[in-house]
Structures are given as structure tokens and as C-alpha cells.
Amino acid sequence: MNPIDNTIKFVLSITDENVNFFAYKSQSIKNKQSKIYIA
């Protein structure tokens, strides 16, 4: 299991074991820097 997966689930309070985060990227949305998580 990807270590970042557990961290994201903890921060977002996701308890479903079927949700797996495997990548993220930074992107500018409405002139604000945001992180996009891909699950």
C-alpha cells in the first residue's frame, strides 16, 4: 500500500478500504494553487 494513501485517508477521515489514492498533482485553479488527488 502506498504510504501517501494512508495519510490522505486519515486527513480526509475516509474509512472505506476500497478507496485508494495513487497520485496527486499541483494545479492552479482560479489563481490558487491546489492539489488534485487521483483515486
Phi, psi and omega in degrees: 000141179291128181300327179292333178301311180296321181295314180296317179298320179295312182296322182269001181057044178265123181252353181289121180288346181277351177268122180233124176267130183234354178196160173209159179213158176263141181210145177272121179234120182051047178062022174236135179286126183230155173256132179253122180258133181254123183239000000 
